Amino acid sequence: MKIITESKVNAYALIYVLLITLMVSLLCSYLLLAIFQYKQIHLKTEEKTKLIRNNQNLLKILKSKHCNFENDLDALNDLSFEENVTSSVRHSKWGLYDLVKITSKNARDTLNQYALMGVENYPLQNVCLYLSDNNVPLSLSGNALLKGDAYLPSSGIRSAVVNGQSYQRDGYVFGNLYKSSAELPGIDHAFMDYYLNYKFLTDFNQIELKDSISRSFALEPVLLDLSEMDYRLNYTLKGNIIAYSEDSLYISNTCKLEDIIIVAPYIELQSNCKLSAQFIAYSGIHISKNCKLKFPSALYMDRADKEYAQIIIDENCRIEGAVYALQTFKKSINPILSISEGSKIKGLVYASGITEIQGGIEGSLISENLQFKFKGSLYRSYLVDVSLDNSKLEDYFSVPDMYFETNKKSVVKWLD
């Protein structure tokens, strides 16, 4: 039997004490490190929260009806809602919409946000139809529906029989009725000359066309020449890109487009396209059947002195956003906008000429004149089985800001 001496016991005890001391020291170190890391994370989170709050407050001002993008943004660059946070706001046009960059910055971090903005509280927001006063009454036939406020000619509104079918409803306008003027409400579209006259070609750099291109809005826009594009190929184009052609442009349903601007004299989308973009032309836009243009898409055509140019929307299409068909120099008896049966547009439609419509609109139609074509006969100022229903448009729905007065704005889409 071994006898453990008192010196050995003391040695073992010392080792145990050292081990326990080491473990306690390590535990205390880990605890101090955890406290330090927690404080750092908490500080970083708090600072990030300040940046987010500052951006939110800047956005509130930008959305206010009292904020004018052209005149008021310099004041916002010196404005701060949080301690030790600096702010800046940049604005530019992105097609028909407004593009804003909101930046909040402190000593440790920077928060950039990019938003496409429009207006949600604008003139004629609750109107289903504004028809210029051309001394011709509006005639309704079949299941035509006017739901929302309506501005109509002084000659009034009446029921009519077309192809043996009379008007089917008990009332004419399911909303308030007002007298229209001979001229349409004016819109501010002078800035679109920048695109129609290809002035953007001198402002940005060209890039080479590839099968897939994605461009962040944190960077400068780039230009993409589609004149030699093979429309049979699959292209994916997204983001801060102005794509253009100086000849007619044909876009296949295999292309995937998002947030970009397309400019060409004439633009045609093949059947069954599904995309989201802004299309700007002066010789015509043709949306073939079964196309789906997701919000916030836009069609814009100013045919100037081209008498036969028009926007044509074939059967069973759906467009969410805005459609502008303008003739600024020469009036024409030819329709400037044609919406075929089964097609629906959700948003705002503005035509400073004749609209030939057999489809429907969930929102507002503002047009100088209407036309219905049936078996070779033309019926002026007729709506036959056409639904113009403003009640299906949400109150927060935004359209491009093309008004001369300042209106309440909203975010159309947050961008990458």
N, C-alpha and C positions, 0 to 999 in steps of 0.2 A: 504493500500500500504506500502510494506516494504522499508525501507530506508537503502541502503548499505553504511556503514560507510567507512571512508578513511582507517581505519586499516584493515578492511576485504579485501578491494581492494588490499592493499599491500600484504596481506597474499596470496590471489589468484595469484597475479603476481609472488610472490616468488616460489609458487608451480610450476607454468608454467615454470619459469626459471630453476628450478631444474630438471623438467621433460625433458626439451629441452637439458640441460647440460648432463643428463644421456644418452639420445638418441644419442647425438653427441659423447659422450665418447664410447658408445657401437659401434657406427658406425666406429669410429677411431680404436677401438680395432680389430673389424672384418677386417678392411682394412689392419692394420698392420699384422694381422694373415695371411690374404690372400697373402700379399707381401712376408711374411716369407715362407709360404708353396710354393708359386711360385718359390722362390729362391731355396728352397730345392729340388723341383721337377726338376727345370732347372739344378741344380748342379748334381743331380742323373742321369738325362738324359745325361748330358754332360760327366759324368764319364763313364756311360754305353756305350756311343758312342765311347769314347776313347778305351774301352776294345774291342769293336767290330772292330774298325779300326786296333788295334794292332793284333788281331787274323787274320784279312784279310791280313795284311802285312806278317805275319808268313806263312799263307797259300800260298801266292804268291811265297815265297822262297821254300816251300815244293813242289810246282808244277813245279819249274824250272828244266830243264834238267841237270843243274849243281849241283843239290842237291842229295846227296847220303844218304839214310836213315841210312845206317850202320855206316857212318863216320862223318856226319855233324851235327847231332842233338844236340850234347853237346854244340856247339857254339850257337845254337838258344836259349838254356836255359838261356843265359846271355844277350840276345839281346832284346832291347825294342825300340819301335817306338814312344811311347807316354810318356810324363812326369809322373813320379811317378807310372809307371806301370811295373810290373815284368812279365816275360814270362817263359813258360816251354812247351816242346813238348816231348811226349812219343810215341814210335813206337813199334808195334809188328805185326806179321803175323796173319791174320785171314783167315785160309784156304789158298787159292791161292792169295788173295788180301792183301793189306797193311792196317793196322788199325792205325790211328793216333789220339792222344788226344792233342788238342791245348788248352792251358790255359793262360789267361791273368788275372792279379790280381792287385788291388790297396788296399788302406787302408779300403775302404768301401764295396767292392764287388769283386766277382770272376766270370769269364765267362769261362765255359768249353764247348768245342765242340768236337764231335766225328765223324770221317769221314772214310769211306771205300774208298781206293784210288787204282787206276790202272794207266795204261799208255795210252795216246791217240796218241802219236807220236812215233811209234815203227817200227822196221824193217819189211818190207813187208806189211806195212799198206794198200797200194793200190793194193795188189795182190789178184786176185780171185783164182788162183791155183798155187801152187808150187809142182811139181811132180819130184821126184828124177830121175836122169838119170840112168835108168836100161837097156839102149840100146834097148828099145822097144818104137816105136812111139805111141803117143796118138791118139786114134781113136774117132771121133765124129759121132753120128748118131741121126736121128730124130730131135727134137727141142733143142738139147743140146746148151747151151749158156755159153760162157766165156766172161764176161764183167768186164774189169779191166786188170791190168798187169798180165802176166803169165810167169812163169819159167818152161820150158819144156825140155825134153831130147833132146840130139843132133840129134837123129834120126828123130825128127820133129813131125809134126801133119798131120793128113789125115782124109778124110771122109770115112765112112764105111756103109755097109748095114747090118742091123740086123732085122730079121723077115720080110724081104721084104721092109723095110723102110730105105731110104737113108737120108743123112744129108740135112736139109732144109734151111740153112742160106747161105748168100752170102760170108761171111768171117769166119775165124776161131776164131781169138782173137780180141775182140773189146777193144784194149788197147795196151800197149807196150809188146813186146815179147823178152824174154831173155833165155839164156841157163842155165839150172839147173846143179847142181852138183850131184855126186853119193850119197852124204850124205845130210840129211836135215839140215837146219840151226839149230844150237844148242840152247837149252834152259837150263836155270838153275833151276832144279827141285829137287836139293839135300835136300832143306828144307822140302819137302813133306814127307821125311822119318820120321819126327816127328809124323805125323799122321799114316802113313802106319805101323809103328812099335809100335804104341800105347804109345809113350813116354809121351804123355800128361797126362797119368793116375797118374803120380807121382807129377804133378805140381798143380793140382786144387782139390777142394773139390767136393765130390759126393752129389747129392741131390736126393730126392725120386721122382719117377715118379708120376705125378698127371695129371688130365684131362686137366688142363690149367696152363702153366708156362710162365711167361714173365720176362726176366732178362735184366736189364739196362746195357749198355756198360760203365756206370760210375762205375760199380762194377767189381770185378774179375770174369773171366769166371767160370762156374760151369760145372760139368760132370753129364751126365744122361745116365744110363745103360738101353738100350732098349732091352736087351736080352730076357726079359720076357714080352715084350709089346704084348698086344692083338691087332693085326692089325685091328680087326673089330670095335674097339672103336674109339670115336672122341677125338683126342688129338690136343691141340693148343699149339705149342711151338714157342716162339719168343725171339730173342735177343741173348745175350751173353752166348750161350749154346753149348757145344760140346756133341752131342748125339752119342752113339756108341753101337756096339754089337760085340761080338766075334764069333757070328754065323751069318748065312744068315739073312738078314733083309727085311721084306716085309711091305710096307707102303700103307695104304688104302687111297682112294680118299676122305675119310671123315676127314683126318688129315689136319690141317692148320699149315704150317711151314713158318717161315720168318726169314731170316738173320742167321739161325743156321748152324752149320757144322755137317754132319752125316758121321760117319766112320764105315765101316763093311767090312768083306771079300767080300760079295756079297750083292748088294742092288737091290731090285725090286720095282718099283712104279706101283701100280694098275692102270688100265685104268681110264682116266678122272681126274687125279690128277691136281690140280691147286695150285701152291706153289712157293716159292722162297727160295732156299737153295743151299749149296754146298755139293756134294756127292763124297766121297773118298773111293775107294775100290781097291782090288788087284785080286779078282777072277771073277769080272764081274759086270756090271751095266745094268739093263734092264728097259727101259722106255716104258711102255705099251701104247697102242694106245690112241690117243686123249688127251694126257697129255699136260699141259701148264706150262712151267717153266719160270717165269718172271725174268727179269733183276734185279740184277746181279747173276743169277744162274751159277753153274759150275758143270761139270762132270769131274772127274779125276780118271783114272785107270792106274796102272802100273802092268802088269801081270807077270813081272819078269820071272820066269821059268814055269809059267802055260800056256801051249801051246794053250789051247782052250778058255781062258778067253777073253772076248770082251765086248765092249759097244754096246748094241743093242737098237736102237730107232725104235719103231714100227710106224705104219701108222698114219698120220694126227696129229703128235705132233708138238709143237713149243717150241723151247728153245732159250732164249735170254741170252747171256753171253759167255761162253767159254767151249770147250770140248777138253780134252787131253786124248788120248789113247796111252799109251807108252808100249814098251817092251824093257827093258834095258839089258837083259842078253842073251836071246835066240830068234833068228829069227824064224818065223813060217810061213807056207804056209796058215794058217787059218786066215781069216779076223780078224782084231783087232777092227774094227769099222764098224757097219752096220746101214745105214740110209734108212728107208723104204719109199715107194712112198707116196707122200702127206705131208711128214714131212719137216719142215724148221728149220734151225738153223741160228739165227742172231748173228754174232760175229765171233770168231776165232775158227777154228777146226784144231787140230794138231794130226796127227796119224803117229807114227813111225812103220808102218806096212802096211797091205793091208786095204784099205777102200772100202767097198762095198756100193755103193750109188745109190739110185733111187729117193731120195728126192732132196731138194735144199738148197743152202747156200747163205744168204745175208751177205757177208763178205769175209772171206778167208778160203780156204782149203789147208793145208800143209800136204802132205802125201807121204810116200815112194812109194806106188803103188796103183793102182785102179783096181777094178774088177766089172764086170757086170754079173749077173746070170740070165739066161733065159731058161726055160724049160729043166733044168738039164745040160745045157751047160754053161761053164765059159768063159768069154771074158776078157782077161787081158788087162789092160790099156785102157778101153772103158768107155765113157760117153754117155749114151743113154737117151735122154729127160731129162737131168739134167741141172738145172740152177745154175751156180756159178756167182753171180752178186755182185761185190764189190761196185757198185754205190749206192746200197740201204743202205749202212752202213754210218751213219752220221760221219762227220770229228771228232766230239767230242766223239765218242763212245770209251769207255775205256775197256781194257782187262787186265788180271793179268800181273804184271811185272815179267816175267820169263826170262828176257834177261840179258846177261852178261854186256851190256853197259848201261849207265845211259840215261834215256829218259824223255821227258816231261810228267808230271803226271797230273792227274785230279781227281776230286772227283767223285767216282762212286755212292755213296749214303751217305747222312747225317743220322746218327744213334742217337737213343735216349739213 
